[in-house]
Amino acid sequence: MAQVSQLQGQSPVVSSRATLFGAPIGELGWFASLLMGAAAGFAAFFLATFVGIVTILIYNSATHGKVDYALSYMRGGLIFGSLVMLGSWAYLGRLWVARITGKK
């Protein structure tokens, strides 16, 4: 005899809370939101700086140019990291305010 599942006819429970890789970011406090936003900004800064350095390296090697490597963080990493940090603070701040006020 085949066993009948006990979940037959029931829909799975779906959470409407915001998660990032399974971590509930919709339940963070204000300080944790600030830290997570800053961490996202720093990660974006380092990624954009790395990509900028590699791009300048390839450009200088291919064209025998003399592009300064400082441009990789001044024009790339700093701007991109700041935008990501401000965007993540806005998003996480909105989640925090919605949780505090009881709105979804």
N, C-alpha and C positions, 0 to 999 in steps of 0.2 A: 504494500500500500504506500502511496505517496503522501508525504506530510504536507499539509496546507500551511502556508506562512501565516503567522499571527498578524502581520502587517497588511494582509490582503484587504483592500478597500480603504486603506488609510493613506493619506498623502504624507510624504516626508516633511519634517519640520524645516522650514527655510528661515534663517535668521536675516533680518533686514539691517542688521548692524554692519557698519563699515569695518572691513578687515583688510589687512595687508599680509599676504603669505600666511593666513590663518591667525595672525595676531589681531586682537580686537582694538583697532585704533580709534573707534568711536567711543571707547570707554576711558580714554586717557584724561588725566587732570590737566590743568593749565600749565604746570611746570613740565610735565612729561611731554605735552604737545610742543612746548618751546624747544625742548631737547631734541625731539624727533625731527622737528622742522630744521633746526640747526644741523643735525646730523645729515639730513638729506641735502642741505646746501653744501656742506663740506664734501660729501661724496661727489656731488655734481661738479664742484670746483676742481677736485683732484682728477676726475675723469676728463673734464674739458681741457685741463692743463696738460694731461698726458697726451691726449689726441692732438693738441696744438703743438707740443714738442715734437712728436713723431711727424706731423705734417711739415713743420719747418725743417726738420732733419732731412726729409725726403726732398723737399723743395731746394734746400741748399745743396744737397748732393747732386741733384739732377741739373741745376742751372748754374752751379758754382757761385751762387748768390751769397750775400752776407746779411741775411735777415736775422735780427736780434731775437734770441730765445725769450727775452723778457716779454715780448708781445704775446707769448702763449698764455701767460697768466694775467697780464694786464687787459688784453682785449678779448680773451677767450674765457679763461677760467673764472676770473673775478666777476664778469658780467653774467655768465651762465649760472654760476653758483649763487649769486645774489638773487637772480630771478627765481631759481628753484626754491631757495630758502623763503623768499617772500610769498611765493605761491603755496608752498606747503604750510607756512604759518597761517595763511588765509584759509586754506581748506581745513586744517586741524582746528583752527579757532572757530570756524563755523560749526564743525562737529561738536566742539565743546559747548558752545553757546546753545546749540539745539538740544544737547543732552541736559544742560542745566535748566533750561526753560521748559523742557518736557515736549518740545516739538520734534517731529521726525522728518 
